[in-house]
Amino acid sequence: MGKLRLDGKVAIVTGSGSEVEVVEQIRPNGGEAVHINASVTEQTGAKAIIDKAIEAYGRLDILVNNAGTSGGTNIPCIPDNLMDEQISIHVYAQMRIVYEA
């Protein structure tokens, strides 16, 4: 099977604070990329991400929901506030950006 070609596709990849690194990897390889500083943990952030992609490229072909954290502890030991944070990031944030797309 050959390489998956994404030439001409518009993609959003969410997650981590290393988006700038991703942009720096895409551009030297002939791609075009924009860093959007917004968080999918808020509906306004999810909307800003989608709106910026549509504004810059006119459409969206691919959405990769990669936002998340490890929580730093085992499930039986997670306090309620950290569990709420994990659910917000791993469930609600994914739903927010898909809704806006």
PyMOL commands that place a pseudoatom at each C-alpha (Angstrom):
pseudoatom trace, name=CA, resn=MET, resi=1, chain=A, elem=C, hetatm=0, pos=[0.000, 0.000, 0.000]
pseudoatom trace, name=CA, resn=GLY, resi=2, chain=A, elem=C, hetatm=0, pos=[1.320, 3.449, -0.930]
pseudoatom trace, name=CA, resn=LYS, resi=3, chain=A, elem=C, hetatm=0, pos=[1.605, 6.551, 1.169]
pseudoatom trace, name=CA, resn=LEU, resi=4, chain=A, elem=C, hetatm=0, pos=[-1.556, 8.380, 2.107]
pseudoatom trace, name=CA, resn=ARG, resi=5, chain=A, elem=C, hetatm=0, pos=[-1.537, 11.621, 0.152]
pseudoatom trace, name=CA, resn=LEU, resi=6, chain=A, elem=C, hetatm=0, pos=[-3.089, 14.690, 1.698]
pseudoatom trace, name=CA, resn=ASP, resi=7, chain=A, elem=C, hetatm=0, pos=[-2.124, 17.164, -1.008]
pseudoatom trace, name=CA, resn=GLY, resi=8, chain=A, elem=C, hetatm=0, pos=[-4.711, 19.911, -1.216]
pseudoatom trace, name=CA, resn=LYS, resi=9, chain=A, elem=C, hetatm=0, pos=[-6.584, 18.751, 1.890]
pseudoatom trace, name=CA, resn=VAL, resi=10, chain=A, elem=C, hetatm=0, pos=[-7.480, 21.104, 4.736]
pseudoatom trace, name=CA, resn=ALA, resi=11, chain=A, elem=C, hetatm=0, pos=[-7.039, 19.530, 8.155]
pseudoatom trace, name=CA, resn=ILE, resi=12, chain=A, elem=C, hetatm=0, pos=[-7.380, 20.622, 11.754]
pseudoatom trace, name=CA, resn=VAL, resi=13, chain=A, elem=C, hetatm=0, pos=[-5.323, 18.756, 14.353]
pseudoatom trace, name=CA, resn=THR, resi=14, chain=A, elem=C, hetatm=0, pos=[-6.140, 19.606, 17.953]
pseudoatom trace, name=CA, resn=GLY, resi=15, chain=A, elem=C, hetatm=0, pos=[-4.014, 18.912, 20.986]
pseudoatom trace, name=CA, resn=SER, resi=16, chain=A, elem=C, hetatm=0, pos=[-1.110, 19.814, 23.213]
pseudoatom trace, name=CA, resn=GLY, resi=17, chain=A, elem=C, hetatm=0, pos=[0.909, 22.981, 23.333]
pseudoatom trace, name=CA, resn=SER, resi=18, chain=A, elem=C, hetatm=0, pos=[3.157, 21.902, 20.476]
pseudoatom trace, name=CA, resn=GLU, resi=19, chain=A, elem=C, hetatm=0, pos=[1.033, 23.130, 17.568]
pseudoatom trace, name=CA, resn=VAL, resi=20, chain=A, elem=C, hetatm=0, pos=[3.816, 25.514, 16.544]
pseudoatom trace, name=CA, resn=GLU, resi=21, chain=A, elem=C, hetatm=0, pos=[6.141, 22.505, 16.185]
pseudoatom trace, name=CA, resn=VAL, resi=22, chain=A, elem=C, hetatm=0, pos=[3.584, 20.838, 13.899]
pseudoatom trace, name=CA, resn=VAL, resi=23, chain=A, elem=C, hetatm=0, pos=[3.400, 23.973, 11.740]
pseudoatom trace, name=CA, resn=GLU, resi=24, chain=A, elem=C, hetatm=0, pos=[7.198, 24.033, 11.537]
pseudoatom trace, name=CA, resn=GLN, resi=25, chain=A, elem=C, hetatm=0, pos=[7.178, 20.411, 10.313]
pseudoatom trace, name=CA, resn=ILE, resi=26, chain=A, elem=C, hetatm=0, pos=[4.497, 20.957, 7.686]
pseudoatom trace, name=CA, resn=ARG, resi=27, chain=A, elem=C, hetatm=0, pos=[5.870, 24.083, 5.990]
pseudoatom trace, name=CA, resn=PRO, resi=28, chain=A, elem=C, hetatm=0, pos=[9.356, 22.775, 5.087]
pseudoatom trace, name=CA, resn=ASN, resi=29, chain=A, elem=C, hetatm=0, pos=[7.709, 19.749, 3.495]
pseudoatom trace, name=CA, resn=GLY, resi=30, chain=A, elem=C, hetatm=0, pos=[5.744, 21.885, 1.059]
pseudoatom trace, name=CA, resn=GLY, resi=31, chain=A, elem=C, hetatm=0, pos=[2.541, 22.166, 3.040]
pseudoatom trace, name=CA, resn=GLU, resi=32, chain=A, elem=C, hetatm=0, pos=[0.718, 25.202, 4.284]
pseudoatom trace, name=CA, resn=ALA, resi=33, chain=A, elem=C, hetatm=0, pos=[-0.172, 25.555, 7.978]
pseudoatom trace, name=CA, resn=VAL, resi=34, chain=A, elem=C, hetatm=0, pos=[-1.571, 28.041, 10.459]
pseudoatom trace, name=CA, resn=HIS, resi=35, chain=A, elem=C, hetatm=0, pos=[-1.272, 27.924, 14.250]
pseudoatom trace, name=CA, resn=ILE, resi=36, chain=A, elem=C, hetatm=0, pos=[-4.503, 28.852, 16.023]
pseudoatom trace, name=CA, resn=ASN, resi=37, chain=A, elem=C, hetatm=0, pos=[-4.132, 29.653, 19.702]
pseudoatom trace, name=CA, resn=ALA, resi=38, chain=A, elem=C, hetatm=0, pos=[-7.493, 28.515, 21.089]
pseudoatom trace, name=CA, resn=SER, resi=39, chain=A, elem=C, hetatm=0, pos=[-8.732, 25.790, 23.405]
pseudoatom trace, name=CA, resn=VAL, resi=40, chain=A, elem=C, hetatm=0, pos=[-11.365, 23.191, 22.607]
pseudoatom trace, name=CA, resn=THR, resi=41, chain=A, elem=C, hetatm=0, pos=[-12.223, 23.095, 26.307]
pseudoatom trace, name=CA, resn=GLU, resi=42, chain=A, elem=C, hetatm=0, pos=[-14.422, 26.151, 25.645]
pseudoatom trace, name=CA, resn=GLN, resi=43, chain=A, elem=C, hetatm=0, pos=[-17.108, 26.370, 22.943]
pseudoatom trace, name=CA, resn=THR, resi=44, chain=A, elem=C, hetatm=0, pos=[-15.761, 29.769, 21.861]
pseudoatom trace, name=CA, resn=GLY, resi=45, chain=A, elem=C, hetatm=0, pos=[-12.320, 28.213, 21.360]
pseudoatom trace, name=CA, resn=ALA, resi=46, chain=A, elem=C, hetatm=0, pos=[-13.686, 25.353, 19.282]
pseudoatom trace, name=CA, resn=LYS, resi=47, chain=A, elem=C, hetatm=0, pos=[-15.646, 27.826, 17.161]
pseudoatom trace, name=CA, resn=ALA, resi=48, chain=A, elem=C, hetatm=0, pos=[-12.566, 30.034, 16.715]
pseudoatom trace, name=CA, resn=ILE, resi=49, chain=A, elem=C, hetatm=0, pos=[-10.535, 27.082, 15.447]
pseudoatom trace, name=CA, resn=ILE, resi=50, chain=A, elem=C, hetatm=0, pos=[-13.132, 26.064, 12.860]
pseudoatom trace, name=CA, resn=ASP, resi=51, chain=A, elem=C, hetatm=0, pos=[-13.830, 29.665, 11.825]
pseudoatom trace, name=CA, resn=LYS, resi=52, chain=A, elem=C, hetatm=0, pos=[-10.107, 30.388, 11.310]
pseudoatom trace, name=CA, resn=ALA, resi=53, chain=A, elem=C, hetatm=0, pos=[-9.665, 27.304, 9.115]
pseudoatom trace, name=CA, resn=ILE, resi=54, chain=A, elem=C, hetatm=0, pos=[-12.684, 28.225, 6.989]
pseudoatom trace, name=CA, resn=GLU, resi=55, chain=A, elem=C, hetatm=0, pos=[-11.498, 31.841, 6.780]
pseudoatom trace, name=CA, resn=ALA, resi=56, chain=A, elem=C, hetatm=0, pos=[-7.976, 30.813, 5.753]
pseudoatom trace, name=CA, resn=TYR, resi=57, chain=A, elem=C, hetatm=0, pos=[-8.785, 27.906, 3.415]
pseudoatom trace, name=CA, resn=GLY, resi=58, chain=A, elem=C, hetatm=0, pos=[-12.480, 28.076, 2.593]
pseudoatom trace, name=CA, resn=ARG, resi=59, chain=A, elem=C, hetatm=0, pos=[-13.296, 24.554, 3.781]
pseudoatom trace, name=CA, resn=LEU, resi=60, chain=A, elem=C, hetatm=0, pos=[-12.410, 21.709, 6.133]
pseudoatom trace, name=CA, resn=ASP, resi=61, chain=A, elem=C, hetatm=0, pos=[-11.690, 18.175, 4.897]
pseudoatom trace, name=CA, resn=ILE, resi=62, chain=A, elem=C, hetatm=0, pos=[-10.194, 16.453, 7.936]
pseudoatom trace, name=CA, resn=LEU, resi=63, chain=A, elem=C, hetatm=0, pos=[-10.612, 16.880, 11.696]
pseudoatom trace, name=CA, resn=VAL, resi=64, chain=A, elem=C, hetatm=0, pos=[-8.210, 15.057, 14.037]
pseudoatom trace, name=CA, resn=ASN, resi=65, chain=A, elem=C, hetatm=0, pos=[-9.283, 15.289, 17.682]
pseudoatom trace, name=CA, resn=ASN, resi=66, chain=A, elem=C, hetatm=0, pos=[-5.974, 14.903, 19.476]
pseudoatom trace, name=CA, resn=ALA, resi=67, chain=A, elem=C, hetatm=0, pos=[-6.570, 17.096, 22.538]
pseudoatom trace, name=CA, resn=GLY, resi=68, chain=A, elem=C, hetatm=0, pos=[-6.085, 15.335, 25.839]
pseudoatom trace, name=CA, resn=THR, resi=69, chain=A, elem=C, hetatm=0, pos=[-4.002, 14.857, 28.932]
pseudoatom trace, name=CA, resn=SER, resi=70, chain=A, elem=C, hetatm=0, pos=[-2.872, 11.866, 30.935]
pseudoatom trace, name=CA, resn=GLY, resi=71, chain=A, elem=C, hetatm=0, pos=[-4.064, 13.152, 34.296]
pseudoatom trace, name=CA, resn=GLY, resi=72, chain=A, elem=C, hetatm=0, pos=[-0.860, 11.984, 35.927]
pseudoatom trace, name=CA, resn=THR, resi=73, chain=A, elem=C, hetatm=0, pos=[-2.425, 9.346, 38.183]
pseudoatom trace, name=CA, resn=ASN, resi=74, chain=A, elem=C, hetatm=0, pos=[-4.247, 6.018, 38.184]
pseudoatom trace, name=CA, resn=ILE, resi=75, chain=A, elem=C, hetatm=0, pos=[-8.030, 6.029, 37.788]
pseudoatom trace, name=CA, resn=PRO, resi=76, chain=A, elem=C, hetatm=0, pos=[-8.838, 4.806, 41.321]
pseudoatom trace, name=CA, resn=CYS, resi=77, chain=A, elem=C, hetatm=0, pos=[-6.774, 7.689, 42.744]
pseudoatom trace, name=CA, resn=ILE, resi=78, chain=A, elem=C, hetatm=0, pos=[-8.154, 10.554, 40.645]
pseudoatom trace, name=CA, resn=PRO, resi=79, chain=A, elem=C, hetatm=0, pos=[-9.850, 13.246, 42.749]
pseudoatom trace, name=CA, resn=ASP, resi=80, chain=A, elem=C, hetatm=0, pos=[-13.216, 14.543, 41.519]
pseudoatom trace, name=CA, resn=ASN, resi=81, chain=A, elem=C, hetatm=0, pos=[-11.856, 17.878, 40.259]
pseudoatom trace, name=CA, resn=LEU, resi=82, chain=A, elem=C, hetatm=0, pos=[-9.234, 16.113, 38.111]
pseudoatom trace, name=CA, resn=MET, resi=83, chain=A, elem=C, hetatm=0, pos=[-11.828, 13.618, 36.871]
pseudoatom trace, name=CA, resn=ASP, resi=84, chain=A, elem=C, hetatm=0, pos=[-14.059, 16.547, 35.829]
pseudoatom trace, name=CA, resn=GLU, resi=85, chain=A, elem=C, hetatm=0, pos=[-11.115, 18.072, 33.963]
pseudoatom trace, name=CA, resn=GLN, resi=86, chain=A, elem=C, hetatm=0, pos=[-10.393, 14.776, 32.185]
pseudoatom trace, name=CA, resn=ILE, resi=87, chain=A, elem=C, hetatm=0, pos=[-14.021, 14.353, 31.138]
pseudoatom trace, name=CA, resn=SER, resi=88, chain=A, elem=C, hetatm=0, pos=[-14.108, 17.946, 29.901]
pseudoatom trace, name=CA, resn=ILE, resi=89, chain=A, elem=C, hetatm=0, pos=[-11.012, 17.446, 27.747]
pseudoatom trace, name=CA, resn=HIS, resi=90, chain=A, elem=C, hetatm=0, pos=[-11.575, 13.881, 26.541]
pseudoatom trace, name=CA, resn=VAL, resi=91, chain=A, elem=C, hetatm=0, pos=[-15.344, 13.969, 26.007]
pseudoatom trace, name=CA, resn=TYR, resi=92, chain=A, elem=C, hetatm=0, pos=[-16.841, 17.455, 25.912]
pseudoatom trace, name=CA, resn=ALA, resi=93, chain=A, elem=C, hetatm=0, pos=[-13.981, 19.104, 24.016]
pseudoatom trace, name=CA, resn=GLN, resi=94, chain=A, elem=C, hetatm=0, pos=[-14.207, 16.488, 21.256]
pseudoatom trace, name=CA, resn=MET, resi=95, chain=A, elem=C, hetatm=0, pos=[-17.945, 17.063, 20.981]
pseudoatom trace, name=CA, resn=ARG, resi=96, chain=A, elem=C, hetatm=0, pos=[-17.514, 20.853, 20.895]
pseudoatom trace, name=CA, resn=ILE, resi=97, chain=A, elem=C, hetatm=0, pos=[-15.192, 20.907, 17.904]
pseudoatom trace, name=CA, resn=VAL, resi=98, chain=A, elem=C, hetatm=0, pos=[-17.192, 18.323, 15.974]
pseudoatom trace, name=CA, resn=TYR, resi=99, chain=A, elem=C, hetatm=0, pos=[-20.337, 20.370, 16.610]
pseudoatom trace, name=CA, resn=GLU, resi=100, chain=A, elem=C, hetatm=0, pos=[-18.649, 23.522, 15.272]
pseudoatom trace, name=CA, resn=ALA, resi=101, chain=A, elem=C, hetatm=0, pos=[-17.300, 21.688, 12.223]
for i in range(1, 101): cmd.bond("trace and resi %d" % i, "trace and resi %d" % (i + 1))
show_as sticks, trace
zoom trace
